[in-house]
Amino acid sequence: MTEAGWQELRFATTPEKVAELEDWLFQHGALAVTLEDDADEPLLEPGPGETPLWQAIRLVGLFGQEADLKALVDGVPDHLLADPGVQTEQVPDRDWERVWMEEFKPMKLGRRLWICPSWCEPPDPAAVNINLDPGLAFGTGTHPTTALCLGQLDDWVRPGMTVVDYGCGSGILAIAALKLGAARALGVDNDPQAITATTENRLRNDVPAEALDVCLPPEVAAYGLQGRVDLVVANILAGPLSELAPTLVDLLRPGGQLVLAGLLTEQAPALIDAYAPDVSLSVAGEQAGWAMLAGSRRPGSVPG
Ligand SMILES: C[S@@+](CC[C@H](N)C(=O)[O-])C[C@H]1O[C@@H](n2cnc3c(N)ncnc32)[C@H](O)[C@@H]1O
């Protein structure tokens, strides 16, 4: 197999038929089955444990070279297909681990920050380097929302600050803040996998445990940070960011800085309004249709 490569059968189907078609493919010798979006429909921020599906799905069965794809195509029950067309494709074998490693390269974000995968030497050893590999939780720096936040942290973090990274994912923003000079950071996420990923990335970056705590949302109050945080950064989505307004504002000291990302440009005005009583937010950056808001807690805004 290593020499000859693989073959793929690609089907258009719908969520109701996926399980039966997947089962049929495995029964007929598929080595792996993957699902792809067939209509460019984003699945935004599934909750922990949720695995929502696209409405139009391309299901891909991977077979060895010995499989008779023509016989398989003829045999697929019609009721399992959303579209009569089934495509077959030859897939040359490659060193997949190498391909992946070649695609994820060191990235410069902001003025001083570099995100470097573990298999690369930092291109600028004197820069602020974060060692991070793609993993289970969101946040490698490749997404525009993370990149926008990293640029803002590079501008705003000052030595000694206390920072909260709400929706920490991989912990990339909290770790960046600490490497940029913050004294202490708290990462918060409602997904237990993010708690694990942040802890692993803390260790990988030699960040001491006393500098970076990480917890689930109900545990935040125990840290006694209400009204004392210098900078809160939250890269989630417009809906949760709006619901979280009282929580995030309560953490900030008067004059403390807030950075929000994960919203689309057209969602900015509503979110600015939602925070307006306590924080004067404005659009501080935009990339690929995503906007970042930044501003400070109004001095007169009373901690809740
Ligand atoms: C887009 S990722 C951001 C990860 C990382 N901070 C970054 O900038 O790349 C959003 C994270 O927020 C978490 N999240 C979503 N809703 C949340 C909520 N209501 N409370 C806490 N975390 C939440 C998700 O589990 C996910 O890890």
The ligand as an ORCA input file, in Angstrom:
! r2SCAN-3c Opt
* xyz 0 1
  C     -12.362     30.573     19.210
  S     -11.753     29.648     20.536
  C     -10.467     30.740     21.098
  C      -9.260     30.036     21.626
  C      -8.067     30.946     21.924
  N      -8.349     31.881     22.993
  C      -7.678     31.728     20.674
  O      -7.794     32.954     20.669
  O      -7.250     31.112     19.687
  C     -13.052     29.923     21.708
  C     -12.926     29.141     22.993
  O     -13.949     29.611     23.877
  C     -14.531     28.531     24.558
  N     -15.887     28.954     24.957
  C     -16.998     29.072     24.178
  N     -18.038     29.537     24.904
  C     -17.582     29.734     26.163
  C     -18.167     30.189     27.385
  N     -19.442     30.577     27.435
  N     -17.409     30.257     28.473
  C     -16.085     29.893     28.434
  N     -15.477     29.428     27.322
  C     -16.197     29.359     26.202
  C     -14.471     27.380     23.569
  O     -14.484     26.136     24.239
  C     -13.139     27.640     22.850
  O     -12.068     26.955     23.468
*
